[in-house]
Amino acid sequence: MKITIHQPEHLPYCGFFQKVMKADKLIILDNVRFKKNNFQNRNRIVGVNGEQWITVPVHNNGELIKDIKIDQDQWRRFRKKNLKSIYHCYNRCDYFNEYFSDFMQIYAGDYEKLITLNTELLFYIFGKLGVKLVYDYASNLNVSGNKDDLLADICEKTGANTYLSGISGKDYIDPKKFKIEVEYLEFIHHIYRQKGLKEFVPNMSIIDALFNCSPYSLRKDLEI
């Protein structure tokens, strides 16, 4: 079994989805500290007026990712702002009507924790791509350690025979700590037409590709 391990980001970029699709199982790394100003509660979209951030306001008290709560006092305003930004960036795209009402419905949900919202969005997108997501949470596995020690322990507890890392893993992973094979995947962005833009802007949230590409073509590109 080949596993990949990743923190639950908010509407992550295409590289995350490609890595998960090339593995047999995703382990959602929810038992590490929340990182401020990272991609766990925000991501980027792009329209004719340039890049924009969509953000989920949270209470950050140095807690583990699984315990981070959405700031409900601010969320109503940010939710409207996010949906407005998505609308203005993508309402003229070919596949906008296929997804936007669903995003509105998901965002309208009553979520106490950030991880619940993030994973709900992930499940929805994988479903639209026709991918059955097999997953577990690291917090369910009784694992310990930091950085690559933690990753190695997760691999052992899941019975994996291969660990699939992103290419950046070469900077911090010591393969000798793993009892199994470690593979590295370098994501090469497929260039697609971004409605209204003259030059391609890479590494946006997956929703940029969803609104601009057919589900079939996007899945085909991610499977390469």
Buried (B, 14 or more C-beta within 10 A) or exposed (E): EBBBBBBBBBBBBBBBBBBBBBBBBBBBBBBBEBEEEEBBBBBBBBBEEEEBEBBBBBBBEEEBBBBBBBBEEBBEEBBEBBBEBBBBBBEEBEBBEBBBEBBEEBBEEEBEBBBBBBBBBBEBBBEBBEBEBEBBBBBEBEBEEEEBEBBBBBBBBBEBEBBBBBEEBEEEBEBEBBEBEBBBBEBEBBEBEBBBEEEEBBBBBBBBBBBBBEBEEBBEBBEE
